[in-house]
């Protein structure tokens, strides 16, 4: 369904991503992992049409998304990393606005928006301005907005940010149900435990290049490591965090000598 082919994005000649290629099939949950500055956000911005690539292409059902960006945008739901919403609107008004922009009919739109808010635990807040919502509540509104038009492709960028334990568990179960419905899901997250539990495949990117693309179990087995967190640290050559923590405490103490 979604095919990323040799994507490159350069800033002043320096690649933010370099020859990135992968696919996301219907019914598949693909985790996209990498440290800060690895190229994850650049990739997502190109897929969603926010950025133009320096090279390569994004295909949706075999067609370059740039041939019909309006049609492509109508086919996916997107939860960005930062909850940017119109805070003067209520949760229901925000979903109504999104639905109207997507061309949904008024009566089914209101019923669907109300039902989604109810299922996401926002029923009693649906008429309150988003300005009084917590971060997690805003995140749930964004999740509802992404689902509102029943898209074929879903892109979740750090969707658990601000969610409480119950909401996070609901979201994990939701991912599984969406995949069972045949949705293609690209899931960007730093919560490796969740990625390991729900993703069919994991793509690891660092310094703009893909380092691995395989099921979580295959990665841990091939690298003879106990879990995905260890695999991730090994692939991206992360620092020894225990040693770094000790050094930070020592530096803190020395500053007061």
Secondary structure, DSSP 8 states (H G I E B T S, - for coil): -EEEEEEEEEETTEEEEEEEEEEE-TT-EEEEE--TTSSHHHHHHHHTTSS--SEEEEEETTEEGGGSHHHHHTTEEEE-SS----TTSBHHHHHHHHHHHTT--HHHHHHHHHHHHHHTT-GGGTTSBGGGS-HHHHHHHHHHHHHTT--SEEEEESTTTT--HHHHHHHHHHHHHHHHTT-EEEEE-S-HHHHHHH-SEEEEEETTEEEEEE-HHHHHHHTT-SSHHHHHHHHTT---HHHHHHHHHHHHHHTT-
